[in-house]
Amino acid sequence: MPKEKKSNNIIKIILIFAAVFILIPTMVFTLIYFTNNNFRKSANEFLRGTPGVVGEYFSKYPTESEKADKELFLANYYLSISKESAADKLYIIKKSEEELYDKVIKKMNQTSSSKTNEVIKLVRSIELRKDLLFTLYEEIKEEQEKALSEEIKKLENLGLNLAIKETELLVDRSISGEELGKIFYSMKVNRAVEILYYVRQDVKDRIISNIETKKRKELDTLLLQKQNKDDELRRNSLVYEVMDIEKAFTEIGDSKKYKVDELSKIYMGLSIQKASEILINSEEEFINSLISKIEELEELTGEEESRAVKIMETMNFHKQYSNKISELVALYEKMDAEDIVKIVEEMMKNNNSVTVFEIDENPIYDISDSSIILDVMKKMKKQKMSQILSIMDSKKAAEITRRLAVY
């Protein structure tokens, strides 16, 4: 144990000696070397003269006198060439190492102060010119960013149809593809999809091709989803076209099941007659809202003839005809059943058209005496109908009953 303890004490003494006489002085030397220029110069001079690797390493560094000679060489060279060339070269030195620039200028000034001052003025002129160039560049970039930002805001706030026209105008004005890409990259994604869905195909292709990959994939996915939804709504139109009027009304006669913009696409797929017959019993506020949406959709899709107008015209005709039938019902219900029977029998003989309501030269409603009287009887009270049928010839009564059942 005493020997082992003695050995540990020796090791500690050696370590303390190394720290005090080697490590600490080395750290102090290094700190002073890198913080004190005069000490570093003196150290370099001393170490250059040491033998071996150390001397060889430090001999690579030029001495102060060598540096001074090179600085004087540069000063004389710049004084020997034109002021403009000297200024260009010194500007580069100043941007990369201002301390060297100051030393060269100082030596130039000692030889020729007048030319040196002229060169300094030219260097300052270059600096101002360069600063102005960067300033102008930054200003233009800011203006461009501001213009793009304002264009984005404009497209987001305009009505959809106006936003589409504005987008197409941007392309027609030969705005760069890069700028188009930036606009739609930074725009609210839902708005971007709405515009891209309806713009001309060439416009959409140009915009999409200039948007970075990740955002482009997102937009492509949303556009496909929108297309699939519209296809589904068009298929629903076919279902409602053959559906019973009353059942169809419960589903698309208001905005409980579908949003109004979705309904506008369904009604665009219905025939004019079917659409008007479903809407005839809807609330006026809903009808106005739906018709407005259909008109917007027609403008977006470039429809030349307005389906919305045709639906309204058909509904108006239907309402006027329905009102006249109601007036006839009220009149007939006050008459004796025997008198009504005579009128019914006479009118049922005539199936010739009395009036025809047409849309695009296609008959929507073909009205005859027989159809008028059937519409009247269909709206009569059951008790009055029973009285009429009870005093009619049985064959005629059966015929009327059959036609009313399928009318």
C-alpha positions as CSV (number, residue, x, y, z in Angstrom):
1,M,0.0,0.0,0.0
2,P,2.7,2.6,0.8
3,K,4.4,1.9,-2.5
4,E,1.1,2.3,-4.5
5,K,0.3,5.5,-2.6
6,K,3.8,6.8,-3.4
7,S,3.3,6.0,-7.1
8,N,0.0,8.0,-7.2
9,N,1.7,11.0,-5.6
10,I,4.4,11.0,-8.2
11,I,1.8,10.9,-11.0
12,K,-0.1,13.9,-9.5
13,I,3.2,15.9,-9.2
14,I,4.0,15.2,-12.9
15,L,0.5,16.3,-13.9
16,I,0.7,19.5,-11.9
17,F,4.1,20.2,-13.3
18,A,2.8,19.7,-16.9
19,A,-0.2,21.9,-16.2
20,V,1.9,24.7,-14.6
21,F,4.9,24.7,-16.9
22,I,3.4,23.4,-20.2
23,L,-0.4,23.6,-20.6
24,I,-1.0,27.0,-19.0
25,P,1.9,28.8,-20.8
26,T,0.8,27.2,-24.1
27,M,-2.8,28.5,-23.6
28,V,-1.6,32.0,-22.6
29,F,0.8,32.0,-25.6
30,T,-2.0,31.0,-28.0
31,L,-4.4,33.6,-26.5
32,I,-1.9,36.4,-26.8
33,Y,-0.8,35.2,-30.3
34,F,-4.3,35.6,-31.7
35,T,-5.3,38.8,-29.9
36,N,-2.1,40.9,-30.1
37,N,-0.8,41.8,-33.6
38,N,2.6,43.0,-32.4
39,F,3.2,39.8,-30.4
40,R,2.0,37.6,-33.4
41,K,4.5,39.4,-35.7
42,S,7.4,39.0,-33.2
43,A,6.4,35.3,-32.7
44,N,6.3,34.6,-36.4
45,E,9.7,36.2,-36.8
46,F,11.1,34.0,-34.0
47,L,9.4,30.8,-35.1
48,R,10.6,31.3,-38.8
49,G,14.1,30.8,-37.5
50,T,13.5,27.6,-35.6
51,P,14.7,24.4,-37.2
52,G,12.6,21.6,-38.5
53,V,8.9,21.5,-39.3
54,V,7.9,24.5,-37.2
55,G,10.4,26.8,-38.9
56,E,9.4,25.5,-42.3
57,Y,5.7,26.1,-41.5
58,F,6.1,29.7,-40.3
59,S,8.5,30.5,-43.1
60,K,5.4,30.4,-45.4
61,Y,4.0,33.5,-43.7
62,P,5.4,36.7,-45.2
63,T,7.3,39.1,-42.8
64,E,6.1,42.6,-42.2
65,S,8.8,44.0,-44.4
66,E,7.7,41.6,-47.2
67,K,4.1,42.7,-46.8
68,A,5.1,46.3,-46.9
69,D,7.1,45.8,-50.1
70,K,4.1,44.1,-51.8
71,E,1.8,46.9,-50.6
72,L,4.2,49.5,-52.1
73,F,4.4,47.5,-55.3
74,L,0.5,47.5,-55.6
75,A,0.5,51.3,-54.8
76,N,3.0,52.1,-57.5
77,Y,1.2,49.8,-60.0
78,Y,-2.2,51.5,-59.4
79,L,-0.6,54.9,-59.8
80,S,0.9,53.8,-63.1
81,I,-2.4,52.8,-64.7
82,S,-5.4,54.9,-65.6
83,K,-7.5,56.2,-62.8
84,E,-10.6,54.3,-64.0
85,S,-8.7,50.9,-64.0
86,A,-7.1,51.6,-60.7
87,A,-10.5,52.5,-59.2
88,D,-12.1,49.3,-60.5
89,K,-9.3,47.1,-59.0
90,L,-9.2,49.0,-55.7
91,Y,-13.0,48.7,-55.4
92,I,-12.7,44.9,-55.5
93,I,-9.9,45.0,-52.8
94,K,-12.0,47.3,-50.6
95,K,-15.1,45.0,-50.8
96,S,-13.0,41.9,-49.8
97,E,-10.3,43.3,-47.5
98,E,-10.7,46.9,-46.4
99,E,-7.5,46.8,-44.2
100,L,-5.3,46.1,-47.3
101,Y,-7.2,48.8,-49.2
102,D,-6.4,51.4,-46.6
103,K,-2.7,50.4,-46.5
104,V,-2.4,50.6,-50.4
105,I,-4.2,54.0,-50.5
106,K,-1.9,55.3,-47.8
107,K,1.2,54.4,-49.8
108,M,-0.3,55.7,-53.0
109,N,-1.0,59.0,-51.2
110,Q,2.6,59.3,-50.1
111,T,3.7,59.1,-53.7
112,S,0.9,61.1,-55.5
113,S,-1.8,62.6,-53.3
114,S,-3.6,64.3,-56.3
115,K,-4.0,61.1,-58.3
116,T,-4.8,59.1,-55.2
117,N,-7.7,61.5,-54.4
118,E,-9.0,61.2,-57.9
119,V,-8.9,57.4,-57.6
120,I,-10.7,57.5,-54.2
121,K,-13.4,59.6,-55.7
122,L,-13.9,57.1,-58.5
123,V,-14.0,54.2,-56.0
124,R,-16.7,56.1,-54.1
125,S,-18.6,56.7,-57.3
126,I,-18.5,53.0,-58.1
127,E,-19.7,52.2,-54.6
128,L,-22.7,54.6,-55.0
129,R,-23.4,53.1,-58.4
130,K,-23.3,49.6,-57.1
131,D,-25.5,50.5,-54.1
132,L,-28.0,52.2,-56.4
133,L,-28.1,49.1,-58.6
134,F,-28.9,46.9,-55.6
135,T,-31.4,49.5,-54.3
136,L,-33.1,49.7,-57.7
137,Y,-33.1,45.9,-57.9
138,E,-34.7,45.5,-54.5
139,E,-37.3,48.2,-55.2
140,I,-38.3,46.5,-58.5
141,K,-38.5,43.2,-56.7
142,E,-40.7,44.7,-54.0
143,E,-42.9,46.4,-56.6
144,Q,-43.3,43.1,-58.4
145,E,-44.2,41.3,-55.1
146,K,-46.7,44.0,-54.2
147,A,-48.3,43.8,-57.7
148,L,-48.6,40.0,-57.4
149,S,-50.1,40.4,-53.9
150,E,-52.6,42.9,-55.1
151,E,-53.5,40.6,-58.0
152,I,-54.1,37.7,-55.7
153,K,-56.3,39.8,-53.4
154,K,-58.2,41.1,-56.5
155,L,-58.8,37.5,-57.8
156,E,-59.9,36.4,-54.4
157,N,-62.4,39.2,-53.9
158,L,-63.9,39.4,-57.4
159,G,-67.1,37.5,-58.3
160,L,-66.1,34.1,-59.8
161,N,-67.0,35.0,-63.4
162,L,-65.1,38.3,-63.2
163,A,-62.1,36.5,-61.6
164,I,-62.1,34.0,-64.5
165,K,-62.1,36.8,-67.0
166,E,-59.3,38.6,-65.2
167,T,-57.2,35.4,-65.1
168,E,-57.7,35.0,-68.9
169,L,-56.8,38.6,-69.4
170,L,-53.5,38.1,-67.5
171,V,-52.6,35.4,-69.9
172,D,-53.6,37.4,-72.9
173,R,-51.5,40.2,-71.6
174,S,-48.5,37.8,-71.8
175,I,-47.8,37.7,-68.1
176,S,-45.0,35.3,-67.5
177,G,-45.7,31.7,-66.5
178,E,-43.6,32.1,-63.4
179,E,-45.7,35.0,-62.2
180,L,-48.9,33.1,-62.9
181,G,-47.6,30.2,-60.9
182,K,-46.7,32.5,-58.0
183,I,-50.2,34.0,-58.0
184,F,-52.1,30.7,-57.9
185,Y,-49.5,29.1,-55.5
186,S,-50.2,31.9,-53.0
187,M,-54.0,32.1,-53.5
188,K,-56.5,30.5,-51.2
189,V,-56.6,26.9,-52.4
190,N,-60.4,26.7,-52.8
191,R,-60.5,29.9,-54.8
192,A,-57.7,28.7,-57.0
193,V,-59.6,25.5,-57.7
194,E,-62.9,27.4,-58.5
195,I,-61.1,29.6,-61.1
196,L,-59.0,26.8,-62.6
197,Y,-62.1,24.6,-63.0
198,Y,-63.8,27.1,-65.4
199,V,-60.9,29.0,-67.2
200,R,-60.0,28.1,-70.8
201,Q,-58.1,24.9,-71.0
202,D,-55.0,26.6,-72.4
203,V,-55.0,29.0,-69.5
204,K,-55.4,26.2,-67.0
205,D,-52.5,24.2,-68.5
206,R,-50.2,27.2,-68.5
207,I,-51.0,28.0,-64.8
208,I,-50.8,24.4,-63.6
209,S,-47.4,23.8,-65.4
210,N,-45.8,26.7,-63.5
211,I,-46.8,25.7,-60.0
212,E,-44.4,23.7,-57.9
213,T,-45.0,19.9,-57.8
214,K,-46.5,19.5,-54.3
215,K,-49.0,22.3,-54.8
216,R,-49.8,21.2,-58.3
217,K,-50.7,17.7,-57.1
218,E,-53.0,19.2,-54.4
219,L,-54.8,21.3,-57.0
220,D,-55.1,18.4,-59.5
221,T,-56.6,16.3,-56.7
222,L,-59.2,18.9,-55.8
223,L,-60.0,19.6,-59.4
224,L,-60.7,15.9,-60.0
225,Q,-62.9,15.8,-56.9
226,K,-64.9,18.7,-58.2
227,Q,-65.3,17.1,-61.6
228,N,-66.4,13.8,-59.9
229,K,-69.0,15.7,-57.8
230,D,-70.4,17.5,-60.9
231,D,-70.6,14.2,-62.7
232,E,-72.6,12.8,-59.8
233,L,-75.0,15.7,-59.8
234,R,-75.5,15.3,-63.6
235,R,-76.4,11.6,-63.0
236,N,-78.9,12.7,-60.3
237,S,-80.6,15.0,-62.9
238,L,-81.4,11.9,-64.9
239,V,-83.0,10.3,-61.8
240,Y,-85.1,13.4,-61.0
241,E,-86.2,13.7,-64.7
242,V,-88.2,10.4,-64.4
243,M,-89.2,10.8,-60.8
244,D,-92.8,11.7,-59.7
245,I,-93.2,15.5,-59.4
246,E,-94.2,15.4,-55.7
247,K,-91.4,13.1,-54.7
248,A,-88.9,15.2,-56.7
249,F,-90.2,18.4,-55.1
250,T,-89.5,17.0,-51.6
251,E,-85.8,16.4,-52.5
252,I,-84.9,19.4,-54.8
253,G,-87.8,21.8,-54.2
254,D,-85.7,23.5,-51.5
255,S,-82.1,23.6,-50.2
256,K,-82.5,21.1,-47.4
257,K,-80.8,18.2,-49.2
258,Y,-78.5,20.0,-51.6
259,K,-76.8,23.4,-51.5
260,V,-78.1,26.0,-54.0
261,D,-75.0,25.8,-56.2
262,E,-75.4,22.0,-56.3
263,L,-79.1,22.3,-57.2
264,S,-78.2,24.7,-60.1
265,K,-76.2,21.9,-61.7
266,I,-79.0,19.4,-61.2
267,Y,-81.6,21.8,-62.7
268,M,-79.2,22.4,-65.6
269,G,-79.6,18.7,-66.4
270,L,-83.4,18.6,-66.2
271,S,-85.8,19.3,-69.1
272,I,-87.4,22.8,-69.0
273,Q,-90.8,21.4,-68.3
274,K,-89.7,19.1,-65.5
275,A,-87.7,21.9,-63.8
276,S,-90.6,24.3,-64.0
277,E,-93.2,21.8,-62.7
278,I,-91.0,21.0,-59.7
279,L,-90.3,24.6,-58.9
280,I,-93.9,25.8,-59.4
281,N,-94.6,25.0,-55.7
282,S,-91.3,26.3,-54.2
283,E,-91.0,29.5,-52.2
284,E,-90.2,32.6,-54.2
285,E,-87.0,33.4,-52.3
286,F,-85.6,29.9,-53.1
287,I,-86.6,30.2,-56.7
288,N,-84.9,33.5,-57.1
289,S,-81.8,32.2,-55.4
290,L,-81.7,29.1,-57.6
291,I,-82.4,31.0,-60.9
292,S,-79.6,33.4,-60.0
293,K,-77.2,30.5,-59.5
294,I,-78.2,28.9,-62.7
295,E,-77.5,32.2,-64.6
296,E,-74.1,32.3,-63.0
297,L,-73.4,28.8,-64.0
298,E,-74.5,29.5,-67.6
299,E,-72.1,32.4,-67.7
300,L,-69.3,30.3,-66.4
301,T,-69.9,27.5,-68.8
302,G,-70.5,29.9,-71.8
303,E,-74.1,28.8,-72.5
304,E,-75.4,30.9,-75.4
305,E,-79.1,30.5,-74.5
306,S,-80.3,30.9,-71.0
307,R,-82.0,27.9,-69.5
308,A,-82.9,30.0,-66.4
309,V,-85.0,32.4,-68.6
310,K,-86.7,29.4,-70.3
311,I,-87.6,27.9,-66.9
312,M,-89.0,31.2,-65.7
313,E,-91.1,31.6,-68.8
314,T,-92.5,28.1,-68.5
315,M,-93.2,28.6,-64.8
316,N,-95.1,31.9,-65.6
317,F,-97.2,30.2,-68.3
318,H,-97.9,27.3,-65.9
319,K,-98.9,29.7,-63.1
320,Q,-101.2,31.7,-65.4
321,Y,-102.8,28.5,-66.7
322,S,-103.2,27.1,-63.2
323,N,-104.8,30.3,-62.1
324,K,-107.3,30.1,-64.9
325,I,-108.1,26.5,-64.1
326,S,-108.7,27.5,-60.5
327,E,-111.1,30.2,-61.6
328,L,-113.0,27.7,-63.7
329,V,-113.1,25.2,-60.8
330,A,-114.6,27.9,-58.6
331,L,-117.2,28.7,-61.3
332,Y,-118.1,25.1,-62.1
333,E,-118.6,24.2,-58.4
334,K,-121.3,26.8,-58.2
335,M,-123.2,25.3,-61.2
336,D,-125.7,22.4,-61.2
337,A,-124.1,19.0,-61.8
338,E,-126.5,18.4,-64.9
339,D,-125.1,21.6,-66.6
340,I,-121.5,20.6,-65.9
341,V,-122.1,17.2,-67.4
342,K,-123.2,18.7,-70.7
343,I,-120.1,20.9,-70.8
344,V,-117.8,18.0,-69.9
345,E,-119.2,15.7,-72.5
346,E,-118.9,18.4,-75.2
347,M,-115.3,19.4,-74.3
348,M,-114.1,15.8,-74.0
349,K,-115.0,15.3,-77.7
350,N,-112.3,17.9,-78.8
351,N,-108.7,16.8,-78.6
352,N,-107.5,19.5,-81.0
353,S,-105.0,22.0,-79.7
354,V,-106.4,25.2,-78.4
355,T,-103.0,26.7,-77.6
356,V,-99.5,25.5,-77.6
357,F,-96.7,26.8,-75.3
358,E,-93.3,26.3,-77.0
359,I,-89.7,26.7,-76.1
360,D,-87.2,26.7,-79.0
361,E,-90.0,25.6,-81.2
362,N,-90.6,22.5,-79.1
363,P,-94.1,22.2,-77.5
364,I,-93.9,22.2,-73.7
365,Y,-97.7,22.4,-73.1
366,D,-100.2,21.3,-75.8
367,I,-103.6,22.4,-74.5
368,S,-107.0,21.2,-75.8
369,D,-110.6,21.3,-74.7
370,S,-110.3,17.8,-73.3
371,S,-107.1,18.6,-71.3
372,I,-108.7,21.8,-69.9
373,I,-111.8,20.0,-68.6
374,L,-109.7,17.2,-67.2
375,D,-107.5,19.7,-65.3
376,V,-110.7,21.4,-64.0
377,M,-112.2,18.1,-62.8
378,K,-109.0,17.1,-61.2
379,K,-109.1,20.1,-58.9
380,M,-112.8,19.9,-58.1
381,K,-114.0,18.8,-54.7
382,K,-114.6,15.0,-54.5
383,Q,-118.3,15.5,-53.6
384,K,-118.9,17.6,-56.7
385,M,-117.0,15.1,-58.8
386,S,-119.2,12.3,-57.5
387,Q,-122.4,14.1,-58.4
388,I,-121.1,14.7,-62.0
389,L,-120.0,11.2,-62.6
390,S,-123.1,9.7,-61.0
391,I,-125.4,11.3,-63.6
392,M,-123.1,10.7,-66.6
393,D,-123.4,7.8,-69.1
394,S,-121.5,4.9,-67.5
395,K,-119.1,4.5,-70.4
396,K,-118.3,8.2,-70.5
397,A,-117.9,8.3,-66.7
398,A,-115.5,5.3,-66.9
399,E,-113.5,7.0,-69.6
400,I,-113.1,10.2,-67.7
401,T,-112.2,8.3,-64.5
402,R,-109.5,6.3,-66.4
403,R,-108.0,9.5,-68.0
404,L,-108.0,11.3,-64.6
405,A,-106.2,8.4,-63.1
406,V,-103.3,8.6,-65.5
407,Y,-103.4,12.4,-66.2
